[in-house]
């Protein structure tokens, strides 16, 4: 199946919108959730009140980055998927409309004879 122009444009617009939404609403919560998970895991390994050592900080930092990355993937992938679906629907409607118009023209040509 050939990808139409609206499908590609919808994909790009959806990815851009997902990126903007990630910057506005996903960056900070992703960092917070990843940090909480990191603190929980570091607490399991090194004891409940974490000491100011390097390894627990590295673990918490890694999970914060992982949380931000996961949030970004979800927002950008979701936006891209929604944009692609909207573009596909628009391309399908345009193709069906063009096919119906061609069928009507053919019908008019045969009725004029």
N, C-alpha and C positions, 0 to 999 in steps of 0.2 A: 504494500500500500504506500502510495506516495504521500509524503508529509506536505501539507499545504502551508501557505504563507501565514495564515492566521494561527495555525498550530505552533509554528516556530515563534511567532511574535508573542503569543500567549505564554509560551514557556519562558521566554526572556523577561517579559513583564512580571510574571509570577515569581521568578527567581529574584528580580530586583525588589519586588514588594516584600518577599520573604526576608531578604537581607536587611531592608529598612526596619521591618517589624522585629527582627532579631536584635538590631542595634537599639531599638527603643524599648522592647519589652522582654528580651530573652537573655541579654548579656549579664545583667546583675543577678536575676534569679538563678541562672545556670551556675554562676560563681558561688552563690550562697548554698545551693543544694549540693554542689560538688564539695564545698568546704565542710559542710555538715557530715557528708559521707566520709570524707577524709579524716575528720576529727574522730568519728566513731571507729573507723578502722584503726587509726593510730592509737586510740584509747584501748582497743582490744589487745594490741601488741605491746604497748609500753605502759599500761596502767591508766586509770581514769583521769587523774589530774596530769595532763601532759607536761613534761619537763621542757624547758626551753632548749632542747637539743636540736641538732641539725636534721637528723633522720625523721622525726615526727613532722617537722616543718616541710621537709621535702615531700613527704607522703601527702600532707594536706594540700600543698601547692599543686602536686600532680593531679589530685582529684578535682581541684578547682579548675584547672585547665581542661581536664576531661569533661567536666560539667558544662563549661562554656562551649567546648567543641560539640558536644552532644546536642546542646540547645541550638547551636547554629545549624547543624545538620538537619534537625527536625524542622526548624523554621524555613530554611531555604528549600529543602526537599518538598515540604508541604506546599509552599507557595508555588514552586515549579509545577508540582502535580496539579494543583488547582488551575493554574494558568494554561497548562497543556490540555486539560479536560475542556476548559472553556473554548480554547482555540479549535479543538477537534470538533466540538459541537457546532461552532460557527462555520467551519469548513464543510461539515456534513450538510448543514442547512443550505449553504450556498450551492453545493453540488446538486442537491435534490431540487432546489429552485431552478437551477439552470437546466437540469434534465426535464423538469416539468414544462419549462418554457419551450424547449426544443420539441417536446412531444406535441405541445399545442400548435406550434408552427407547422409541424409535419401534418397534423390533423387538418389544419386550415388549408394547406396546400392540396391535400387529397379531396377535400370537400369542394374546393373551387373548381376542380376539373369536371 
